[in-house]
């Protein structure tokens, strides 16, 4: 009985700590100092259909892995059903999310032929799968500004606000709610859209 009560109190305390809002956009660690961080949600991706963009896709995934702790993008193993499918086509880059952390990304050759950076495209489209919307128009420092930052922009890294939003999607209350929803959303990143 005493263990059940103690466990209930600890669970309630953990819920309160997780529910606290972020202060000034900075991530706040819950729990005692030195406590192990929560495990990242592993998302697998299949880039076998990304043709000549395979290395850009792998680099885009690595950039997200360097940038956030709440989600980790890993290549799917042979025979494993991937959360994210990455394809190459002749259209404009876009992403179709089926739920937070899953969907399909197209690395469109049209944008590449116009001079847009392949790693930035990959990071940007994976950002949609991680729950980020387009933020157009925007500066080059914003990954989710996409094509509105112009062809000279090659920045493939999310800014602090984008990193914090993904962390919240996967470790905060917003992540729990978004996973429950399964409404496909197509994000086409054509200039002017």
Backbone as ProteinMPNN parsed JSONL, in Angstrom:
{"seq_chain_A": "XXXXXXXXXXXXXXXXXXXXXXXXXXXXXXXXXXXXXXXXXXXXXXXXXXXXXXXXXXXXXXXXXXXXXXXXXXXXXXXXXXXXXXXXXXXXXXXXXXXXXXXXXXXXXXXXXXXXXXXXXXXXXXXXXXXXXXXXXXXXXXXXXXXXXXXXXXXXXXXXXXXXXXXXXXXXXXXXXXXXXXXXXXXXXXXXX", "coords_chain_A": {"N_chain_A": [[0.822, -1.182, 0.0], [1.913, 1.262, 0.844], [3.939, 1.539, -1.072], [2.44, 1.749, -3.43], [1.119, 4.203, -2.98], [3.339, 5.934, -2.818], [4.394, 5.574, -5.369], [2.275, 6.58, -6.879], [2.334, 9.279, -6.061], [4.866, 10.016, -7.05], [4.452, 9.671, -9.795], [2.491, 11.622, -10.233], [3.961, 13.904, -9.592], [5.907, 13.809, -11.602], [4.285, 14.188, -13.864], [3.436, 16.821, -13.451], [5.902, 18.162, -13.628], [6.635, 17.615, -16.295], [4.613, 18.941, -17.587], [5.108, 21.616, -17.211], [5.478, 24.847, -18.651], [7.781, 25.92, -21.223], [10.382, 28.15, -20.43], [11.092, 31.315, -21.625], [11.602, 30.246, -24.142], [13.671, 28.453, -23.85], [14.842, 25.172, -23.291], [13.906, 23.319, -20.432], [15.167, 21.215, -18.075], [13.59, 18.515, -16.501], [13.309, 16.963, -13.301], [15.791, 15.478, -11.107], [19.141, 16.817, -10.652], [21.61, 15.474, -12.79], [20.077, 13.347, -13.539], [19.135, 10.85, -15.886], [18.469, 11.768, -19.266], [15.291, 11.717, -20.986], [14.62, 9.015, -23.184], [15.237, 9.254, -26.656], [12.766, 9.429, -29.213], [12.827, 7.04, -31.591], [12.943, 7.29, -35.018], [12.571, 5.752, -38.043], [13.97, 5.852, -41.323], [13.577, 5.38, -44.827], [15.584, 5.714, -47.397], [16.024, 4.593, -49.823], [14.763, 5.121, -52.212], [15.62, 7.613, -52.909], [17.47, 8.176, -54.809], [19.945, 10.037, -56.448], [20.115, 11.752, -54.324], [20.675, 10.569, -51.932], [22.921, 10.856, -50.124], [22.516, 13.489, -49.296], [20.096, 13.243, -47.964], [20.824, 11.518, -45.86], [22.633, 13.239, -44.61], [20.914, 15.355, -43.899], [19.283, 14.031, -42.023], [21.247, 13.444, -40.105], [21.891, 16.04, -39.285], [19.519, 16.801, -37.953], [19.675, 14.916, -35.893], [21.932, 15.835, -34.541], [20.939, 18.193, -33.62], [18.614, 17.969, -32.007], [17.269, 16.262, -29.114], [14.995, 14.8, -28.555], [14.038, 13.286, -30.66], [15.243, 10.813, -32.866], [16.651, 10.142, -35.931], [16.997, 7.332, -37.876], [18.464, 5.173, -40.324], [16.373, 2.763, -41.857], [16.459, -0.746, -41.279], [17.151, -3.602, -43.378], [14.197, -4.958, -44.636], [12.69, -3.818, -42.626], [9.862, -1.889, -41.755], [9.7, 1.42, -42.541], [9.329, 4.56, -40.802], [9.452, 6.899, -42.177], [9.452, 7.641, -45.568], [11.622, 8.384, -48.197], [11.795, 9.91, -51.271], [12.893, 10.525, -54.655], [11.973, 12.796, -57.191], [10.793, 14.47, -60.204], [9.453, 16.772, -59.586], [8.558, 19.505, -57.382], [10.121, 19.906, -54.153], [8.543, 18.31, -51.336], [6.456, 17.315, -48.557], [4.535, 14.757, -47.097], [2.839, 14.331, -44.335], [1.734, 11.767, -42.227], [1.326, 11.317, -39.6], [2.728, 12.635, -36.561], [6.102, 12.331, -36.977], [5.987, 10.484, -39.018], [5.633, 9.707, -42.509], [5.921, 10.782, -45.956], [8.593, 12.006, -47.892], [9.523, 14.001, -50.616], [12.269, 14.648, -52.571], [12.549, 16.996, -54.685], [13.6, 17.355, -58.011], [13.203, 19.672, -59.457], [13.587, 21.963, -57.825], [16.262, 21.567, -57.175], [17.427, 21.736, -59.718], [16.964, 24.418, -60.123], [18.815, 25.48, -58.482], [18.716, 25.278, -55.693], [19.938, 24.149, -52.527], [20.708, 20.78, -51.827], [21.03, 19.515, -49.303], [19.914, 21.368, -47.547], [17.288, 21.278, -48.522], [16.612, 18.617, -47.874], [16.877, 18.616, -45.006], [14.942, 20.542, -44.406], [12.526, 19.376, -45.409], [12.436, 17.04, -43.838], [12.066, 18.329, -41.452], [9.354, 19.027, -41.628], [8.187, 16.494, -41.265], [8.878, 16.148, -38.664], [7.145, 17.805, -37.47], [7.127, 20.564, -38.005], [5.937, 23.614, -39.437], [5.902, 25.425, -42.618], [7.592, 28.566, -42.709], [7.171, 31.171, -44.139], [7.36, 34.4, -45.642], [10.855, 34.149, -44.904], [14.025, 34.444, -43.142], [17.357, 33.291, -44.068], [18.453, 32.128, -41.833], [16.412, 30.708, -40.724], [15.477, 27.501, -41.025], [12.992, 26.521, -41.796], [12.059, 28.474, -43.427], [12.449, 27.797, -45.939], [12.322, 27.869, -49.471], [11.892, 30.587, -49.621], [14.031, 31.951, -48.616], [15.788, 32.134, -50.627], [17.907, 31.135, -53.415], [20.722, 31.424, -52.867], [20.898, 30.72, -50.175], [22.147, 28.277, -48.113], [21.891, 27.163, -45.652], [21.444, 24.429, -43.61], [20.578, 24.004, -41.042], [18.377, 23.862, -38.217], [16.994, 26.682, -36.469], [17.152, 28.055, -33.073], [14.482, 28.32, -32.114], [13.099, 26.564, -33.804], [14.348, 24.142, -33.149], [13.566, 23.953, -30.451], [10.79, 23.707, -30.767], [10.554, 21.206, -32.042], [11.647, 19.596, -30.032], [9.678, 19.982, -28.071], [7.518, 18.857, -29.433], [8.178, 16.144, -29.344], [8.837, 15.529, -26.705], [7.259, 16.965, -25.003], [3.925, 17.917, -23.918], [2.586, 18.571, -26.251], [3.602, 16.796, -28.144], [2.474, 14.339, -27.38], [-0.214, 14.763, -27.924], [-0.161, 15.267, -30.666], [0.709, 12.856, -31.748], [-1.473, 11.263, -31.364], [-3.273, 12.166, -33.232], [-4.056, 11.523, -36.637], [-3.916, 12.775, -39.313], [-3.415, 13.166, -42.632], [-1.14, 15.485, -44.045], [-0.189, 17.498, -46.623], [2.641, 19.198, -47.545], [3.652, 21.453, -49.712], [6.458, 22.933, -51.054], [6.852, 24.956, -52.928], [8.011, 28.021, -54.327], [6.179, 30.886, -53.45], [3.939, 29.529, -52.637]], "CA_chain_A": [[0.0, 0.0, 0.0], [2.792, 2.416, 0.919], [4.631, 1.63, -2.359], [1.482, 2.242, -4.414], [0.918, 5.627, -2.715], [4.564, 6.623, -3.185], [4.462, 5.545, -6.821], [1.266, 7.527, -7.367], [2.829, 10.644, -5.843], [5.962, 10.252, -7.986], [3.858, 9.831, -11.125], [1.841, 12.932, -10.273], [5.021, 14.92, -9.625], [6.505, 13.77, -12.945], [3.328, 14.789, -14.782], [3.49, 18.27, -13.248], [7.168, 18.659, -14.159], [6.592, 17.543, -17.751], [3.612, 19.876, -18.076], [5.527, 23.001, -17.039], [5.813, 25.474, -19.929], [9.165, 26.33, -21.417], [10.627, 29.535, -20.049], [11.871, 32.097, -22.58], [11.972, 29.449, -25.302], [14.774, 27.565, -23.546], [14.411, 23.899, -22.728], [14.141, 23.194, -19.009], [15.219, 19.801, -17.722], [12.811, 18.135, -15.33], [13.906, 15.907, -12.497], [16.939, 15.834, -10.289], [20.374, 17.006, -11.4], [22.305, 14.236, -13.091], [19.147, 12.301, -13.963], [19.261, 10.519, -17.306], [17.425, 12.376, -20.089], [14.331, 10.781, -21.567], [15.11, 8.413, -24.416], [14.735, 9.851, -27.883], [11.868, 8.596, -30.016], [13.547, 6.634, -32.788], [12.171, 7.322, -36.26], [13.369, 5.154, -39.106], [13.691, 6.372, -42.657], [14.005, 4.576, -45.969], [16.005, 6.622, -48.462], [16.422, 3.791, -50.986], [14.178, 5.71, -53.407], [16.027, 9.015, -53.033], [18.389, 8.247, -55.953], [21.18, 10.819, -56.299], [20.04, 12.602, -53.132], [20.843, 9.726, -50.739], [23.854, 11.438, -49.154], [21.88, 14.695, -48.752], [19.081, 12.773, -47.008], [21.541, 11.057, -44.671], [23.187, 14.423, -43.925], [19.787, 16.053, -43.28], [18.923, 13.27, -40.818], [22.32, 13.648, -39.13], [21.754, 17.402, -38.756], [18.465, 16.77, -36.938], [20.171, 14.155, -34.746], [22.857, 16.723, -33.832], [20.226, 19.385, -33.182], [17.566, 17.699, -31.015], [17.419, 15.043, -28.332], [13.722, 14.109, -28.402], [13.8, 12.398, -31.795], [16.46, 10.358, -33.536], [16.384, 9.58, -37.251], [17.928, 6.246, -38.213], [18.095, 4.423, -41.528], [15.672, 1.504, -41.6], [17.219, -1.936, -41.634], [16.533, -4.398, -44.447], [12.949, -5.61, -44.252], [11.979, -3.043, -41.6], [8.942, -0.864, -42.266], [10.2, 2.724, -42.105], [8.374, 5.607, -40.444], [9.577, 7.97, -43.181], [9.934, 7.235, -46.88], [12.187, 9.52, -48.924], [11.814, 9.621, -52.701], [13.303, 11.574, -55.588], [11.125, 12.921, -58.375], [11.1, 15.649, -61.005], [8.641, 17.895, -59.138], [9.081, 20.395, -56.353], [10.202, 19.195, -52.864], [7.332, 18.356, -50.528], [6.328, 16.273, -47.537], [3.188, 14.343, -46.726], [2.89, 13.736, -42.999], [0.558, 10.979, -41.87], [1.243, 11.608, -38.168], [4.003, 13.167, -36.107], [7.189, 11.384, -37.108], [5.854, 9.544, -40.126], [5.136, 10.264, -43.752], [6.752, 10.651, -47.15], [9.301, 13.204, -48.348], [10.017, 13.977, -51.988], [13.327, 15.605, -52.875], [12.225, 17.3, -56.077], [14.69, 17.828, -58.865], [12.928, 21.012, -59.973], [14.272, 22.93, -56.962], [17.706, 21.34, -57.325], [17.79, 22.299, -61.022], [16.938, 25.88, -60.002], [19.977, 25.887, -57.699], [18.547, 25.129, -54.243], [20.855, 23.213, -51.891], [20.057, 19.493, -51.552], [21.019, 19.211, -47.863], [18.894, 22.248, -46.959], [15.983, 20.725, -48.901], [16.398, 17.415, -47.075], [16.633, 19.014, -43.606], [13.664, 21.261, -44.372], [11.413, 18.429, -45.571], [12.392, 16.22, -42.631], [11.472, 19.199, -40.43], [7.894, 18.868, -41.711], [7.846, 15.21, -40.655], [9.072, 16.349, -37.229], [6.05, 18.634, -36.983], [7.31, 21.994, -38.246], [5.297, 24.181, -40.627], [6.673, 26.429, -43.356], [7.582, 29.911, -42.133], [7.508, 32.015, -45.282], [8.768, 34.496, -45.987], [11.731, 34.084, -43.746], [15.455, 34.611, -43.403], [18.162, 32.09, -44.256], [18.699, 31.526, -40.516], [15.272, 29.842, -40.426], [15.405, 26.356, -41.927], [11.636, 26.342, -42.295], [11.728, 29.515, -44.402], [12.494, 27.1, -47.214], [12.765, 28.546, -50.681], [11.755, 32.045, -49.527], [15.334, 32.515, -48.263], [16.517, 32.32, -51.877], [18.852, 30.118, -53.867], [22.038, 31.498, -52.21], [20.855, 30.197, -48.809], [22.465, 26.854, -48.008], [21.833, 26.784, -44.238], [20.599, 23.259, -43.385], [20.387, 23.817, -39.6], [17.235, 24.537, -37.588], [17.374, 27.69, -35.472], [16.799, 27.696, -31.694], [13.028, 28.172, -31.976], [12.716, 25.334, -34.513], [14.813, 23.019, -32.313], [12.702, 23.887, -29.26], [9.473, 23.22, -31.181], [10.661, 19.76, -32.255], [11.801, 18.991, -28.698], [8.363, 19.989, -27.439], [6.682, 17.889, -30.146], [8.517, 14.772, -29.004], [8.994, 15.279, -25.273], [6.268, 17.725, -24.249], [2.518, 17.567, -24.045], [2.174, 18.712, -27.653], [3.956, 15.571, -28.844], [1.51, 13.291, -27.068], [-1.458, 15.046, -28.621], [0.038, 15.169, -32.108], [0.825, 11.455, -32.129], [-2.808, 10.684, -31.346], [-3.955, 12.551, -34.456], [-3.487, 10.922, -37.839], [-4.517, 13.45, -40.447], [-2.367, 13.446, -43.608], [-0.962, 16.885, -44.408], [0.781, 17.674, -47.682], [3.29, 20.502, -47.523], [4.383, 21.719, -50.952], [7.347, 24.043, -50.741], [7.091, 25.737, -54.133], [8.009, 29.453, -54.047], [4.897, 31.543, -53.617], [2.856, 28.729, -52.016]], "C_chain_A": [[0.873, 1.254, 0.0], [3.514, 2.613, -0.423], [3.701, 2.194, -3.422], [1.256, 3.745, -4.229], [2.139, 6.431, -3.15], [4.695, 6.681, -4.708], [3.47, 6.525, -7.431], [1.715, 8.961, -7.212], [3.963, 10.976, -6.812], [5.433, 10.458, -9.401], [3.199, 11.188, -11.261], [2.878, 14.046, -10.355], [5.67, 14.966, -11.005], [5.592, 14.424, -13.97], [3.357, 16.311, -14.672], [4.767, 18.832, -13.851], [7.175, 18.661, -15.675], [5.655, 18.589, -18.318], [4.015, 21.33, -17.938], [5.874, 23.611, -18.384], [7.301, 25.796, -20.001], [9.29, 27.805, -21.065], [11.518, 30.196, -21.09], [12.348, 31.282, -23.77], [13.133, 28.502, -25.056], [14.239, 26.283, -22.95], [14.784, 23.844, -21.256], [14.111, 21.722, -18.672], [14.414, 19.559, -16.453], [13.554, 17.049, -14.577], [15.123, 16.394, -11.761], [18.179, 16.003, -11.149], [21.064, 15.656, -11.615], [21.393, 13.107, -13.539], [19.31, 12.078, -15.465], [18.142, 11.183, -18.097], [16.493, 11.294, -20.638], [14.891, 10.256, -22.883], [14.46, 9.088, -25.617], [13.762, 8.883, -28.553], [12.59, 8.294, -31.326], [12.572, 6.587, -33.964], [13.059, 6.752, -37.353], [12.985, 5.762, -40.451], [14.274, 5.446, -43.717], [14.306, 5.534, -47.111], [16.418, 5.857, -49.716], [15.849, 4.345, -52.288], [14.604, 7.147, -53.645], [17.096, 9.242, -54.097], [19.649, 9.04, -55.625], [21.202, 11.692, -55.036], [20.281, 11.832, -51.836], [21.775, 10.354, -49.707], [23.281, 12.714, -48.543], [20.819, 14.317, -47.714], [19.759, 12.316, -45.724], [22.124, 12.235, -43.899], [22.073, 15.21, -43.245], [19.338, 15.361, -42.004], [19.975, 13.476, -39.726], [22.246, 15.038, -38.504], [20.662, 17.446, -37.688], [18.931, 16.006, -35.705], [21.144, 14.977, -33.907], [22.113, 17.846, -33.125], [19.203, 19.151, -32.084], [17.832, 16.391, -30.294], [16.141, 14.216, -28.262], [13.39, 13.134, -29.509], [15.142, 12.04, -32.413], [16.071, 9.67, -34.834], [17.449, 8.542, -37.581], [17.486, 5.586, -39.512], [17.392, 3.117, -41.13], [16.575, 0.346, -42.005], [16.468, -2.707, -42.716], [15.296, -5.117, -43.92], [12.137, -4.87, -43.206], [11.064, -2.02, -42.268], [9.366, 0.485, -41.685], [9.061, 3.662, -41.75], [8.311, 6.674, -41.534], [10.132, 7.365, -44.468], [10.44, 8.473, -47.595], [12.377, 9.109, -50.382], [12.367, 10.804, -53.482], [12.286, 11.597, -56.718], [11.466, 14.212, -59.087], [10.306, 16.882, -60.597], [9.365, 18.791, -58.15], [9.154, 19.617, -55.037], [8.917, 19.365, -52.057], [7.361, 17.212, -49.525], [4.857, 16.007, -47.299], [3.309, 13.665, -45.372], [1.599, 12.979, -42.749], [0.303, 11.041, -40.374], [2.612, 12.146, -37.762], [5.062, 12.071, -36.198], [7.032, 10.366, -38.217], [5.264, 10.235, -41.348], [6.109, 10.02, -44.879], [7.325, 12.015, -47.508], [9.712, 12.979, -49.793], [11.085, 15.045, -52.123], [13.19, 15.889, -54.369], [13.375, 17.902, -56.844], [14.445, 19.233, -59.402], [13.662, 22.066, -59.142], [15.788, 22.797, -57.091], [18.183, 21.935, -58.649], [17.779, 23.818, -61.008], [18.058, 26.397, -59.108], [19.842, 25.763, -56.195], [19.422, 23.99, -53.721], [20.147, 21.927, -51.458], [20.01, 19.155, -50.056], [20.0, 20.099, -47.158], [17.496, 21.712, -47.279], [15.661, 19.526, -48.013], [16.077, 17.756, -45.621], [15.271, 19.676, -43.463], [12.494, 20.282, -44.442], [11.312, 17.478, -44.38], [11.823, 17.025, -41.458], [9.953, 19.13, -40.437], [7.459, 17.574, -41.039], [7.977, 15.305, -39.131], [8.069, 17.34, -36.645], [6.163, 20.121, -37.227], [6.59, 22.452, -39.509], [6.285, 25.057, -41.396], [6.549, 27.753, -42.631], [8.084, 30.861, -43.207], [6.755, 33.321, -45.211], [9.603, 34.462, -44.721], [13.181, 34.22, -44.139], [16.161, 33.26, -43.563], [18.435, 31.387, -42.928], [17.561, 30.618, -40.071], [15.221, 28.728, -41.462], [14.032, 26.244, -42.567], [11.161, 27.5, -43.159], [11.801, 28.943, -45.812], [13.016, 27.937, -48.352], [12.673, 30.067, -50.587], [13.068, 32.717, -49.127], [16.213, 32.693, -49.491], [17.528, 31.215, -52.158], [20.208, 30.223, -53.154], [22.06, 30.889, -50.798], [21.11, 28.696, -48.823], [22.417, 26.353, -46.566], [20.901, 25.586, -44.022], [20.223, 23.046, -41.917], [19.144, 24.536, -39.084], [17.739, 25.576, -36.59], [16.871, 27.26, -34.092], [15.303, 27.476, -31.518], [12.544, 26.886, -32.649], [13.146, 24.099, -33.72], [13.902, 22.843, -31.103], [11.319, 23.335, -29.61], [9.494, 21.709, -31.41], [10.828, 19.046, -30.916], [10.449, 18.906, -28.003], [7.427, 18.979, -28.112], [6.927, 16.465, -29.667], [8.682, 14.498, -27.515], [7.955, 15.996, -24.427], [4.866, 17.235, -24.49], [2.068, 17.62, -25.496], [2.473, 17.447, -28.44], [2.947, 14.47, -28.611], [0.213, 13.51, -27.823], [-1.3, 14.853, -30.119], [0.135, 13.716, -32.561], [-0.551, 10.819, -32.209], [-3.577, 11.014, -32.623], [-3.276, 11.897, -35.657], [-4.183, 11.501, -39.06], [-3.403, 13.758, -41.437], [-2.337, 14.931, -43.977], [0.123, 16.948, -45.463], [1.32, 19.08, -47.608], [4.11, 20.627, -48.792], [5.181, 22.979, -50.747], [7.725, 24.878, -51.951], [7.107, 27.228, -53.752], [6.632, 30.057, -54.336], [3.726, 30.773, -53.025], [2.665, 29.146, -50.573]], "O_chain_A": [[0.612, 2.197, -0.747], [3.682, 3.751, -0.862], [4.116, 3.024, -4.23], [1.206, 4.485, -5.212], [2.003, 7.482, -3.776], [5.064, 7.715, -5.266], [3.793, 7.222, -8.393], [1.513, 9.779, -8.109], [4.022, 12.087, -7.338], [5.917, 11.329, -10.124], [3.333, 11.84, -12.296], [2.701, 15.014, -11.095], [5.951, 16.048, -11.521], [6.067, 15.139, -14.852], [3.309, 17.01, -15.684], [4.731, 19.868, -14.515], [7.67, 19.608, -16.287], [5.878, 19.078, -19.425], [3.344, 22.205, -18.486], [6.516, 22.946, -19.198], [7.982, 25.924, -18.983], [8.405, 28.604, -21.369], [12.593, 29.682, -21.4], [13.388, 31.59, -24.352], [13.547, 27.802, -25.98], [13.279, 26.308, -22.18], [15.871, 24.28, -20.875], [13.123, 21.044, -18.955], [14.535, 20.289, -15.469], [14.34, 16.304, -15.162], [15.448, 17.581, -11.786], [18.28, 15.423, -12.23], [21.091, 14.81, -10.721], [21.87, 12.026, -13.883], [19.59, 13.013, -16.215], [16.99, 11.172, -17.664], [16.86, 10.124, -20.739], [15.564, 10.987, -23.61], [13.281, 9.442, -25.587], [13.924, 7.666, -28.466], [12.922, 9.209, -32.08], [11.528, 5.937, -33.908], [14.177, 7.223, -37.56], [11.834, 6.134, -40.681], [15.316, 4.82, -43.523], [13.396, 6.096, -47.719], [17.093, 6.413, -50.583], [16.387, 4.071, -53.361], [14.024, 7.834, -54.485], [17.576, 10.362, -54.271], [20.337, 8.751, -54.646], [22.225, 12.306, -54.731], [20.108, 12.387, -50.751], [21.442, 10.378, -48.522], [23.539, 12.994, -47.372], [20.667, 15.001, -46.702], [19.331, 12.676, -44.628], [22.113, 12.234, -42.668], [22.259, 15.69, -42.127], [19.043, 16.023, -41.009], [19.632, 13.66, -38.558], [22.511, 15.192, -37.312], [20.85, 18.056, -36.635], [18.617, 16.402, -34.583], [21.178, 14.83, -32.686], [22.605, 18.391, -32.136], [18.944, 20.06, -31.295], [18.536, 15.52, -30.805], [16.203, 13.031, -27.936], [12.554, 12.249, -29.329], [16.056, 12.863, -32.472], [15.268, 8.738, -34.841], [18.646, 8.833, -37.567], [16.292, 5.453, -39.776], [17.791, 2.458, -40.169], [17.354, 0.449, -42.953], [15.278, -2.479, -42.934], [15.343, -5.796, -42.894], [11.003, -5.256, -42.924], [11.456, -1.364, -43.233], [9.384, 0.661, -40.467], [7.97, 3.578, -42.314], [7.263, 7.271, -41.782], [11.148, 6.669, -44.456], [9.767, 9.503, -47.602], [13.025, 8.108, -50.687], [12.315, 11.944, -53.022], [11.797, 10.553, -57.151], [12.326, 14.967, -58.636], [10.469, 17.941, -61.204], [10.594, 18.831, -58.087], [8.321, 18.738, -54.816], [8.284, 20.42, -52.089], [8.163, 16.283, -49.623], [4.037, 16.926, -47.3], [3.823, 12.55, -45.274], [0.508, 13.479, -43.022], [-0.827, 10.838, -39.93], [3.552, 12.109, -38.556], [4.934, 11.017, -35.575], [7.863, 9.467, -38.347], [4.509, 11.201, -41.243], [6.999, 9.175, -44.786], [6.641, 13.036, -47.439], [10.19, 11.904, -50.154], [10.841, 16.215, -51.826], [13.658, 15.117, -55.206], [14.036, 18.835, -56.386], [15.399, 19.92, -59.769], [14.291, 22.965, -59.7], [16.506, 23.797, -57.113], [19.235, 22.572, -58.694], [18.496, 24.45, -61.783], [18.241, 27.608, -58.98], [20.776, 26.114, -55.474], [19.618, 22.987, -54.406], [19.109, 21.979, -50.798], [19.034, 18.563, -49.595], [19.293, 19.634, -46.263], [16.623, 21.693, -46.411], [14.563, 19.433, -47.464], [15.108, 17.239, -45.065], [14.534, 19.403, -42.515], [11.575, 20.352, -43.626], [10.205, 17.145, -43.956], [11.173, 16.465, -40.575], [9.325, 19.169, -39.379], [6.463, 17.56, -40.316], [7.264, 14.617, -38.4], [8.137, 17.674, -35.463], [5.355, 20.883, -36.696], [6.625, 21.768, -40.531], [7.359, 25.389, -40.895], [5.524, 28.036, -42.01], [9.235, 31.297, -43.2], [5.61, 33.346, -44.759], [9.114, 34.714, -43.62], [13.532, 34.125, -45.315], [15.603, 32.216, -43.223], [18.63, 30.172, -42.905], [17.728, 29.837, -39.134], [14.953, 28.977, -42.638], [13.919, 25.911, -43.746], [10.006, 27.527, -43.584], [11.281, 29.531, -46.76], [14.026, 28.63, -48.221], [13.3, 30.772, -51.377], [13.207, 33.93, -49.282], [17.264, 33.328, -49.415], [17.941, 30.473, -51.267], [20.803, 29.187, -52.858], [23.134, 30.576, -50.283], [20.382, 27.938, -49.463], [22.856, 25.238, -46.285], [19.693, 25.706, -44.226], [19.62, 22.029, -41.575], [18.88, 25.678, -39.461], [18.771, 25.385, -35.947], [16.235, 26.214, -33.962], [14.897, 26.534, -30.836], [11.674, 26.198, -32.117], [12.399, 23.125, -33.629], [13.513, 21.724, -30.768], [10.74, 22.578, -28.831], [8.56, 21.009, -31.018], [10.215, 18.002, -30.69], [10.113, 17.879, -27.413], [6.634, 18.323, -27.437], [5.994, 15.666, -29.589], [8.668, 13.338, -27.103], [7.786, 15.671, -23.252], [4.652, 16.245, -25.189], [1.256, 16.801, -25.924], [1.693, 17.059, -29.309], [2.597, 13.741, -29.539], [-0.396, 12.557, -28.309], [-2.202, 14.332, -30.776], [-0.316, 13.384, -33.657], [-0.776, 9.932, -33.032], [-4.432, 10.24, -33.053], [-2.056, 11.739, -35.677], [-4.936, 10.814, -39.75], [-2.514, 14.546, -41.115], [-3.38, 15.549, -44.192], [1.243, 16.497, -45.225], [0.558, 20.047, -47.608], [5.148, 19.979, -48.933], [4.639, 23.994, -50.31], [8.814, 25.45, -51.991], [6.293, 27.654, -52.933], [6.013, 29.756, -55.356], [2.626, 31.316, -52.921], [1.808, 28.597, -49.881]]}, "name": "protein", "num_of_chains": 1, "seq": "XXXXXXXXXXXXXXXXXXXXXXXXXXXXXXXXXXXXXXXXXXXXXXXXXXXXXXXXXXXXXXXXXXXXXXXXXXXXXXXXXXXXXXXXXXXXXXXXXXXXXXXXXXXXXXXXXXXXXXXXXXXXXXXXXXXXXXXXXXXXXXXXXXXXXXXXXXXXXXXXXXXXXXXXXXXXXXXXXXXXXXXXXXXXXXXXX"}
